[in-house]
Amino acid sequence: MLLGVVLVNCVWVTFVKNLVADGSGLAFDDGHPTAYFWVHLTLAVVSFVLGTVVGVIGLRGLRALRRTS
């Protein structure tokens, strides 16, 4: 499960890099960010933050489990 959280966060980081480098005109119009850019950036940031929180909670749970065993 924790490995899945790490992989999903890596996917979002790559997605944001590709979004910023977009040359198709979806993310930027005449050099200015479009609504598409802002919506997808918001989705990526929220998902990354939630994934990080879940990962931290999971790691703390594993540490607590190992201490009690």
C-alpha positions in Angstrom: 0.0 0.0 0.0 2.8 2.4 0.9 4.6 1.6 -2.3 1.4 2.4 -4.2 1.2 5.9 -2.5 4.9 6.6 -3.5 4.2 5.5 -7.1 1.1 7.6 -7.4 2.9 10.6 -6.1 5.7 10.1 -8.7 3.0 9.9 -11.4 1.6 13.3 -10.3 5.0 14.9 -10.2 5.6 13.7 -13.8 2.2 14.9 -14.8 2.8 18.4 -13.5 6.2 18.5 -15.3 4.5 17.6 -18.5 1.6 20.0 -17.9 4.1 22.9 -17.5 6.0 21.9 -20.6 2.7 21.5 -22.7 3.0 22.8 -26.2 -0.4 21.8 -27.5 -2.2 24.9 -26.4 -4.3 23.2 -23.8 -2.4 24.5 -20.7 -1.2 27.8 -22.1 -2.8 30.3 -24.4 -0.3 33.0 -25.7 1.9 32.2 -22.7 -0.9 32.6 -20.1 -2.2 29.6 -18.1 -5.7 28.4 -19.1 -8.5 27.1 -16.9 -7.3 23.6 -18.0 -3.9 24.3 -16.5 -5.3 25.6 -13.2 -7.8 22.7 -12.8 -5.3 20.0 -13.5 -2.6 21.7 -11.3 -5.1 21.9 -8.4 -6.0 18.2 -8.9 -2.3 17.2 -8.9 -1.4 19.3 -5.9 -4.4 18.1 -3.8 -3.7 14.4 -4.8 0.0 14.8 -4.0 -0.7 16.3 -0.6 -3.3 13.7 0.3 -1.0 10.9 -0.9 1.8 12.3 1.2 -0.4 12.5 4.3 -1.6 8.9 3.8 2.0 7.8 3.3 3.1 9.4 6.5 0.2 7.9 8.5 1.1 4.5 7.0 4.7 4.8 7.9 3.8 5.9 11.5 1.5 2.9 11.7 4.3 0.5 10.5 6.7 1.9 13.0 4.2 1.6 15.8 3.4 -2.0 14.8 7.1 -2.9 14.8 7.6 -1.4 18.2 4.8 -3.5 19.7 6.0 -6.8 18.2 
